[in-house]
Amino acid sequence: MKPRPEAVRGGTRAITSLQNERVKLIRSLNMRKSRRETGLFVAEGASVLVAARDAGWQPAILVLLAGSATAGVARELLAWAHAAGAECLEVSQAVLGKLAAKDNPQTMLAVFEQRWQSLPAPPAAGSDALWVVLEAVRDPGNLGTIIRTVDAVGASGVVLIGAGVDPYAREAVRATMGSVFSVPLVRAGQQDGLNWLARWPGDVVGTRLDARDDFRATAYRPPTLLLMGSEGPGLSADLTAVCSRLVRIPMAGRLDSLNLAVATALMLYEMRKKQL
Ligand SMILES: C[S@@+](CC[C@H](N)C(=O)[O-])C[C@H]1O[C@@H](n2cnc3c(N)ncnc32)[C@H](O)[C@@H]1O
C-alpha cells in the first residue's frame, strides 16, 4: 500500500501514520544500538525541552500533539524549533502514544544530537574542578539522578568508565530533569580511564564500604575526582588502586550499602560544602 502523503502546515508536518519514517526513527531510539549508530537521543516534556533551549541546544526534530502549541510554552518551543531549522511534526494521539513514555506521557518530545567530551586535561593544582567518575553504572535512573546532582552542586561533569548504561537512554534522560543538557559527559575505556586517573594532580577519592576513613572527617585536596563503584560489585580493584583517599559513609542499620545515587549525593555535598 502506498503511504499517505503527510500534510504540511506552517513549516510543521502533520503525521498520522505509524509507518512514517521519522516515527520509526524516533521509536528506534529506544534501543541503544540505534542511539549509537545515529548519535541521536530523545528528550520528553516541555520543562526538559525548556532546559535544552536555555542551555543553547537545538533539536533536530520536535514532535508535538496536533493542536497543542497554540499558546504558552508549547508555542515558544515550536518557535525555537523552527528557528533552529528542526523538523517539526504534529502527530495524532495514536502516534504520540507510540512515541512517548508509557508512564507519565508528555505532549512534546524532541530528538537531539548526543554530545560527548574528551577526558579533560588535568587542571592546575588547587583548581576547584570536581569530576564524578562512575564505573559501569547499571541503573539508568541512578545515572540520571547523579547527573542531576552534579548539576545541583556545580561540579564539573561525569566521566563514565567501562561498560555501563547509556546516559542518553530515555529513562536516564528523564531522571536528569534537563541536567543532561548542562552537565559535560565523558566516556572512556578502562585503560584510558586508568591512565587519566593516574595523572590527576589532586585527590582521587574512592568510596568503599570497607574503607576506614569517614567521608566527613577528611579534607580533600583540590582538584578532586570522586570515584563511585557500580551497583553490583562496587569499586573495582583497578580503580581502587589509583585512589589517593578511600572513604566510607557510615551506616547504622543492617543494610548492605546505600543506593549509588544517594551515596554520590552525600559525597558531593560534603566535597562542595565550602562552595555551597
Ligand atoms: C550499591 S553500592 C555497591 C555495593 C557493593 N555490594 C559493594 O560491596 O561495594 C554502589 C556504590 O555506592 C557507593 N556506596 C554505597 N554505600 C556506601 C557507603 N556506605 N560508603 C561508601 N560508599 C558507598 C560505593 O561507591 C559503591 O561502590
The ligand as a MOL file (V3000), in Angstrom:
LIG
                    3D

  0  0  0     0  0            999 V3000
M  V30 BEGIN CTAB
M  V30 COUNTS 27 29 0 0 0
M  V30 BEGIN ATOM
M  V30 1 C 25.1460 -0.1110 45.9230 0
M  V30 2 S 26.7920 0.2520 46.2690 0 CHG=1
M  V30 3 C 27.6390 -1.2410 45.8560 0
M  V30 4 C 27.6890 -2.1810 46.9570 0
M  V30 5 C 28.6170 -3.3170 46.6500 0
M  V30 6 N 27.9750 -4.5520 47.0060 0
M  V30 7 C 29.9410 -3.1710 47.3750 0
M  V30 8 O 30.3620 -4.1110 48.0240 0
M  V30 9 O 30.5610 -2.1070 47.2600 0 CHG=-1
M  V30 10 C 27.3090 1.2480 44.9140 0
M  V30 11 C 28.4000 2.2040 45.2420 0
M  V30 12 O 27.8850 3.2280 46.0990 0
M  V30 13 C 28.9180 3.6550 46.9710 0
M  V30 14 N 28.4680 3.3980 48.3430 0
M  V30 15 C 27.2500 2.9680 48.7150 0
M  V30 16 N 27.1660 2.9320 50.0620 0
M  V30 17 C 28.3580 3.3560 50.5380 0
M  V30 18 C 28.8840 3.5750 51.8440 0
M  V30 19 N 28.1730 3.3430 52.9430 0
M  V30 20 N 30.1500 4.0340 51.9380 0
M  V30 21 C 30.8980 4.2880 50.8510 0
M  V30 22 N 30.4370 4.1140 49.5970 0
M  V30 23 C 29.1870 3.6630 49.4290 0
M  V30 24 C 30.1690 2.9070 46.5630 0
M  V30 25 O 30.8450 3.6560 45.5970 0
M  V30 26 C 29.5890 1.6470 45.9510 0
M  V30 27 O 30.5120 1.0410 45.0640 0
M  V30 END ATOM
M  V30 BEGIN BOND
M  V30 1 1 1 2
M  V30 2 1 2 3
M  V30 3 1 2 10
M  V30 4 1 3 4
M  V30 5 1 4 5
M  V30 6 1 5 6
M  V30 7 1 5 7
M  V30 8 2 7 8
M  V30 9 1 7 9
M  V30 10 1 10 11
M  V30 11 1 11 12
M  V30 12 1 11 26
M  V30 13 1 12 13
M  V30 14 1 13 14
M  V30 15 1 13 24
M  V30 16 1 14 15
M  V30 17 1 14 23
M  V30 18 2 15 16
M  V30 19 1 16 17
M  V30 20 1 17 18
M  V30 21 2 17 23
M  V30 22 1 18 19
M  V30 23 2 18 20
M  V30 24 1 20 21
M  V30 25 2 21 22
M  V30 26 1 22 23
M  V30 27 1 24 25
M  V30 28 1 24 26
M  V30 29 1 26 27
M  V30 END BOND
M  V30 END CTAB
M  END
